């Protein structure tokens, strides 16, 4: 365990559970001060020395404005943004309503855009790092993932554009493309989200699905000086699933 983020401030969205929670705690363990945000009041369970919390919908412009402002107000700066908050949907394209499409796109694509925009404004004087959470479906197609895949593809391309636009201002941007991770993301879709996701283990060369900490470690690397020459990268972390 290193402390290579001492003196840094990180904003982590979707931090109440799963990958977001693991990421917030991992970055804190590396020495960063954290502003953890989520729609759920459960995010306040993370509040501790060096961790401030805030509730809000990432698709709301004012949530992004308030989040960045609070990070700067509380800790004096913003160095790292982790755009983790997201929604999924498993539904055939012809059965999808406009509300379905807009609901997922507003959280995943618009939420990422809004927080990146506000974070970049705060980072311009001294630089910073953005880590966006995409997905392997930004690269490969899977049935019944039309809107989720489209939103994650948008995140992947937005990441590259940020890298190109702001690299000369000291701002790096990379995206993580997780594969199947055992979380509660499918809780509104299947009776037991974790068990359903874990059942995909045998389909992976590593023989298991990922855990939130697996992705948090990748995020911590991309947020750290160890990845100083990386920007515009789409980093796949999927247990070899897309190598088959």
C-alpha positions in Angstrom: 0.0 0.0 0.0 1.5 3.3 -1.1 0.5 6.9 -0.2 1.1 8.4 -3.6 -2.0 10.6 -3.5 -1.2 12.5 -0.3 -2.2 16.2 -0.7 -4.6 15.4 -3.5 -8.4 15.8 -3.5 -10.6 13.4 -5.4 -14.3 13.6 -6.3 -15.9 10.2 -6.7 -19.5 9.9 -7.9 -21.7 6.9 -7.3 -19.8 6.2 -4.1 -22.4 4.7 -1.9 -21.7 1.1 -2.9 -19.9 -1.2 -5.3 -17.1 0.1 -7.4 -17.6 3.7 -6.3 -17.4 2.9 -2.6 -14.3 0.7 -3.1 -12.7 3.5 -5.1 -13.4 6.2 -2.6 -11.9 4.1 0.2 -8.9 3.0 -1.9 -8.1 6.6 -2.9 -8.4 7.6 0.8 -6.0 4.8 1.8 -3.6 6.2 -0.8 -3.7 9.5 1.0 -6.2 11.5 -1.0 -9.0 13.6 0.5 -12.3 12.5 -0.8 -15.6 14.1 -1.7 -18.0 11.1 -2.2 -21.3 11.7 -3.9 -24.4 9.6 -4.6 -28.1 9.7 -5.0 -28.5 7.5 -2.0 -28.3 8.8 1.6 -26.1 5.7 2.3 -23.2 7.7 0.9 -23.1 9.6 4.2 -21.9 6.3 5.9 -18.6 7.1 4.3 -18.2 10.4 6.1 -15.0 10.4 8.1 -11.8 12.3 8.6 -10.7 13.2 5.1 -14.0 12.1 3.5 -16.9 14.6 2.9 -20.2 13.5 1.4 -23.0 15.0 -0.7 -26.2 13.6 -2.2 -27.5 14.5 -5.6 -28.4 13.2 -9.1 -25.3 13.3 -11.4 -27.6 14.1 -14.3 -28.5 17.4 -12.6 -26.2 20.3 -13.6 -26.4 21.8 -10.2 -25.1 18.5 -8.6 -21.9 18.8 -10.6 -21.6 22.5 -9.8 -22.2 21.9 -6.1 -19.9 18.8 -6.0 -16.9 20.6 -7.4 -17.5 23.7 -5.3 -17.7 21.7 -2.1 -14.5 19.7 -2.9 -12.7 23.0 -3.4 -14.3 24.7 -0.4 -13.7 21.7 2.0 -10.2 20.7 0.8 -8.9 23.7 -1.1 -8.5 22.0 -4.5 -9.6 19.4 -6.9 -7.1 17.1 -8.5 -8.9 13.9 -9.4 -12.4 13.2 -10.7 -13.8 9.7 -10.9 -17.0 9.6 -12.9 -18.3 6.3 -11.6 -22.1 6.8 -11.2 -24.1 5.0 -13.7 -27.3 3.0 -14.6 -27.8 -0.1 -16.7 -30.7 -1.6 -18.6 -31.1 -5.0 -20.2 -33.9 -4.7 -22.8 -34.3 -5.4 -26.5 -34.1 -2.3 -28.6 -37.6 -2.6 -30.0 -39.0 -2.8 -26.5 -37.2 0.3 -25.2 -39.2 3.5 -24.6 -37.9 7.0 -25.0 -38.0 7.3 -21.2 -35.8 4.2 -20.9 -33.2 5.7 -23.4 -33.2 9.2 -21.9 -33.0 7.9 -18.3 -29.8 5.9 -18.9 -28.2 8.4 -21.2 -28.9 11.3 -18.8 -27.1 9.6 -15.9 -24.2 7.9 -17.8 -23.4 10.3 -20.6 -24.8 13.6 -19.4 -23.7 13.0 -15.8 -20.1 12.3 -17.0 -20.1 15.3 -19.2 -21.3 17.7 -16.5 -18.9 16.5 -13.9 -16.0 16.5 -16.3 -16.8 20.1 -17.4 -17.0 21.4 -13.9 -13.9 19.5 -12.8 -11.9 20.7 -15.7 -12.8 24.3 -14.9 -11.4 23.8 -11.4 -8.3 21.9 -12.7 -7.2 24.4 -15.4 -4.9 26.4 -13.1 -2.8 23.5 -12.0 -3.8 20.3 -13.9 -5.5 17.2 -12.8 -6.7 13.7 -13.6 -10.1 12.4 -14.8 -11.0 8.7 -14.7 -14.3 7.8 -16.4 -16.1 4.5 -15.9 -17.0 3.0 -19.2 -17.5 -0.7 -19.9 -16.4 -3.5 -22.2 -19.7 -2.9 -24.1 -18.0 0.3 -25.4 -15.9 -2.1 -27.4 -17.9 -5.2 -28.0 -21.6 -5.8 -28.6 -23.9 -7.8 -26.3 -27.6 -8.4 -26.8 -30.1 -6.3 -24.9 -27.6 -3.6 -24.0 -28.4 -0.9 -26.7 -28.7 2.1 -24.4 -26.1 1.1 -21.9 -23.6 0.3 -24.6 -24.4 3.6 -26.4 -23.9 5.6 -23.2 -20.6 3.8 -22.4 -19.4 4.4 -26.0 -20.1 8.0 -25.5 -18.1 8.0 -22.3 -15.2 6.4 -24.1 -15.1 8.9 -26.8 -15.6 11.8 -24.5 -12.6 10.6 -22.5 -10.4 10.7 -25.7 -11.6 14.2 -26.6 -10.8 15.5 -23.1 -7.3 14.0 -23.3 -6.7 15.8 -26.7 -8.3 19.1 -25.7 -6.6 19.5 -22.3 -3.4 17.5 -22.4 -1.4 20.6 -22.9 -3.0 22.1 -19.8 -1.8 19.3 -17.6 -5.1 17.4 -17.5 -5.1 13.7 -18.2 -8.2 11.6 -18.9 -8.5 7.9 -19.1 -11.4 5.4 -19.0 -11.7 2.1 -17.3 -13.7 -0.6 -19.2 -14.8 -3.2 -16.6 -16.2 -6.5 -17.5 -18.6 -8.4 -15.3 -18.2 -7.2 -11.7 -20.1 -8.6 -8.8 -22.2 -5.7 -7.6 -25.8 -4.7 -7.0 -26.2 -3.0 -10.4 -28.8 -5.5 -11.6 -30.9 -5.3 -8.5 -33.9 -3.9 -10.3 -33.6 -6.3 -13.1 -33.0 -9.7 -11.6 -33.9 -11.2 -8.1 -30.2 -11.6 -7.0 -27.8 -9.3 -8.8 -24.6 -10.6 -7.2 -25.4 -14.3 -7.7 -26.4 -13.6 -11.4 -23.2 -11.8 -12.1 -21.1 -14.3 -10.2 -22.5 -17.0 -12.4 -20.6 -15.7 -15.4 -17.3 -16.7 -13.7 -16.7 -19.8 -15.8 -16.9 -17.8 -19.0 -13.7 -15.9 -18.0 -10.2 -17.1 -18.5 -9.4 -16.2 -14.9 -12.4 -18.4 -13.8 -14.2 -15.7 -11.9 -15.9 -12.3 -12.3 -14.4 -9.2 -10.9 -14.9 -7.6 -7.5 -15.2 -3.9 -6.9 -11.7 -3.7 -5.4 -10.3 -5.1 -8.7 -11.6 -2.0 -10.5 -10.7 0.4 -7.6 -7.1 -0.6 -8.0 -7.1 0.2 -11.7 -8.7 3.6 -10.9 -6.1 4.3 -8.2 -3.3 3.6 -10.7 -4.8 5.8 -13.4 -5.3 8.6 -10.8 -1.7 8.3 -9.5 1.7 9.7 -10.8 2.5 6.1 -11.8 0.4 6.6 -14.9 1.8 10.0 -15.7 2.3 9.2 -19.4 -1.2 7.8 -19.9 -4.0 9.8 -21.3 -6.8 9.0 -23.7 -6.5 5.4 -22.9 -9.3 2.9 -22.6 -8.1 0.4 -20.0 -9.9 -3.0 -20.1 -10.3 -4.9 -16.8 -12.4 -7.9 -17.6 -10.6 -11.1 -16.5 -9.9 -11.9 -20.1 -13.5 -12.0 -21.2 -13.1 -10.0 -24.4 -9.9 -11.9 -25.2 -11.9 -15.1 -26.1 
